[in-house]
Amino acid sequence: MDGTPQDPRTLRIIAAAVELAESDGFDAVRLRDLAAKADVALGTVYRRFSSKEDILAAALELQVSQVHATLRDHPIPGDQPEERLDALFQMTTDALAAHPKLAAAMLRTVASGEPDLSEKVLRYHGRMTEIILGAYRGHFDGSLPSPAEQDLAHLLQNVWFASLVGWTGGMHGVDTVLETTRRATRLVLAGLAAEENSP
C-alpha cells in the first residue's frame, strides 16, 4: 500500500487544495474555502486530514506517485546515467516552475518538520528515491538499491530540494536549480566511479 488515496471525496479535497494553492499560494488554502470548493462538509475535511499541511503533503505524494507510474511504464531515454538524470531533473523542475505558487506551498509543507506529516513525507522521499534510481539505472525493476545507489539518490534529492527552496525563496532562478543539480550529478557519479575503480 503506497498511501495514495482512492476515496472520491478525499481526492476532491486534495484537488481543491491544489487549485487554491496554485492560484494564491499556501495562505490561500483555508479549510472552510477548501471544503466549499470540494463540495464536502468541513467535518469531512477534518476527519480525513489534520491540517492544510497534511492535505498539501498528500497532494505532493499523489503527484510524485503519478510521475513514478508514468516513468515505470515509459522510462527516460538516454545512453548514460547522467543524461537520464539530467532529463529527470529538467522534467520535474519544469513541472514545478510551471506552477510556482503551488510548488512553494508544497515545498514549505515538506520542510515544515511537523511530526504529523512524517509518514507522508517519508513516502514522498521514498518514491523520489525510486524515481531517481530508475533514471540512474535506465529501468524500474524494483530491486533494492546498493549502498552506493542509496547515497546517490539521497545526495541528489537533497541538493535538488535545497536548490528548489532557494528558488521559491527568491534567492535564484530555475536555471540555477538545474545547473546546481547537474553539477551535483556529475560530482556524485564521478565519486561513485572512483570508488568502484579503487583497489
C-alpha positions in Angstrom: 0.0 0.0 0.0 1.6 3.3 -1.1 -0.8 5.6 0.8 -2.3 7.1 -2.4 -5.9 8.0 -1.6 -8.7 6.4 -3.7 -11.8 7.8 -2.0 -13.5 10.3 -4.3 -14.2 12.8 -1.6 -10.6 12.6 -0.4 -9.4 13.2 -4.0 -11.7 16.2 -4.4 -10.3 17.7 -1.2 -6.8 17.3 -2.5 -7.7 18.7 -5.9 -9.3 21.7 -4.2 -6.2 22.3 -2.1 -4.0 22.2 -5.3 -6.3 24.6 -7.1 -6.3 27.1 -4.2 -2.5 26.9 -3.7 -1.9 27.2 -7.4 -4.0 30.3 -7.6 -2.9 32.2 -4.4 -0.3 30.2 -2.6 0.0 28.5 0.8 -2.0 31.0 2.8 -5.0 30.6 0.4 -5.5 27.0 1.5 -8.1 27.7 4.1 -10.1 24.6 5.2 -13.5 26.3 5.0 -12.9 27.5 1.5 -11.4 24.2 0.6 -14.5 22.3 1.8 -16.8 24.6 -0.2 -14.7 24.1 -3.4 -14.5 20.3 -2.9 -18.3 20.2 -2.2 -17.9 18.4 1.1 -18.7 19.2 4.7 -16.0 20.9 6.8 -16.2 17.9 9.2 -15.4 15.6 6.3 -12.1 17.5 5.7 -11.2 17.3 9.4 -12.0 13.5 9.5 -9.5 12.9 6.7 -6.8 15.4 7.3 -5.3 17.0 10.4 -4.3 20.3 8.7 -3.8 22.1 5.4 -0.2 20.9 5.5 -1.5 17.4 5.7 -3.6 17.9 2.6 -0.7 19.5 0.7 1.6 16.7 1.7 -1.0 14.2 0.3 -1.2 16.2 -2.9 2.6 16.1 -3.3 2.7 12.4 -2.6 -0.1 11.8 -5.1 1.7 13.8 -7.8 5.0 12.0 -7.2 3.2 8.6 -7.3 1.8 9.6 -10.7 5.3 10.6 -12.0 6.6 7.2 -10.8 3.8 5.3 -12.5 4.5 7.2 -15.8 8.2 6.7 -15.7 7.8 3.0 -14.8 5.8 2.4 -18.0 7.9 4.9 -20.1 11.4 5.1 -18.7 13.5 8.2 -19.5 15.6 7.5 -22.7 19.3 8.0 -22.7 22.5 6.0 -23.1 24.3 7.3 -20.0 23.1 7.7 -16.3 24.0 11.4 -16.3 22.0 12.1 -19.4 18.9 10.4 -17.9 19.3 12.1 -14.5 19.6 15.5 -16.2 16.4 14.8 -18.2 14.6 13.7 -15.0 15.5 16.8 -13.0 14.8 19.0 -16.1 11.3 17.5 -16.4 10.4 17.6 -12.7 11.8 21.1 -12.2 10.0 22.4 -15.3 6.7 20.9 -13.9 7.2 22.8 -10.6 8.3 26.0 -12.2 5.1 26.0 -14.3 3.1 26.3 -11.0 5.4 28.4 -8.7 2.8 29.2 -6.0 1.8 25.6 -5.7 5.4 24.5 -5.7 6.3 26.9 -2.9 3.3 25.7 -0.9 4.3 22.0 -1.3 8.0 22.6 -0.5 7.0 24.7 2.6 4.9 21.7 3.7 7.7 19.2 3.2 10.2 21.4 5.1 7.8 22.2 7.9 9.1 19.4 10.1 5.6 18.7 11.6 5.5 15.2 13.2 2.0 14.5 11.9 3.3 14.7 8.3 6.3 12.4 8.8 4.7 9.3 7.3 3.6 11.2 4.1 6.9 13.0 3.8 8.8 9.7 4.2 6.7 8.1 1.5 7.4 11.1 -0.8 11.1 10.8 -0.2 11.0 7.0 -0.8 9.1 7.4 -4.1 11.5 10.1 -5.2 14.4 7.8 -4.4 12.8 5.1 -6.6 12.4 7.6 -9.4 16.0 8.8 -9.2 17.3 5.3 -9.2 15.0 4.4 -12.1 16.6 7.2 -14.1 20.1 6.2 -13.0 19.6 2.6 -13.9 17.6 3.2 -17.1 14.8 1.0 -15.9 12.5 0.3 -12.9 12.9 -3.3 -11.7 12.0 -2.9 -8.1 15.3 -4.3 -6.9 16.8 -2.9 -3.7 19.4 -0.2 -4.1 23.1 -0.8 -3.3 24.6 1.4 -0.6 26.2 3.5 -3.4 22.9 3.9 -5.2 21.2 4.8 -2.0 23.9 7.5 -1.4 23.4 8.8 -5.0 19.7 9.1 -4.7 19.9 10.7 -1.2 22.5 13.3 -2.2 20.9 14.3 -5.4 17.5 14.6 -3.9 18.8 16.8 -1.1 20.7 19.1 -3.4 17.7 19.4 -5.7 15.3 20.1 -2.8 17.6 22.7 -1.2 18.0 24.5 -4.5 14.3 24.4 -5.1 13.8 26.0 -1.6 16.2 28.7 -2.6 14.3 29.3 -5.8 10.9 29.6 -4.1 12.5 32.0 -1.6 13.7 34.3 -4.4 17.4 33.6 -3.9 17.9 32.4 -7.5 16.1 31.4 -10.7 15.1 28.0 -12.1 18.3 27.9 -14.2 20.4 27.8 -11.1 18.3 24.9 -9.7 19.1 22.9 -12.9 22.7 23.9 -13.1 23.3 23.1 -9.4 21.7 19.7 -9.8 23.6 19.0 -12.9 26.9 19.8 -11.2 26.0 17.6 -8.2 25.1 14.8 -10.5 28.5 14.8 -12.2 30.3 15.1 -8.9 28.4 12.2 -7.3 28.8 10.0 -10.4 32.5 10.7 -10.5 32.8 9.9 -6.9 31.0 6.6 -7.4 33.2 5.7 -10.4 36.3 6.5 -8.3 35.1 4.2 -5.5 34.4 1.4 -8.0 37.8 1.7 -9.6 39.8 2.0 -6.3 41.8 -1.1 -5.3 
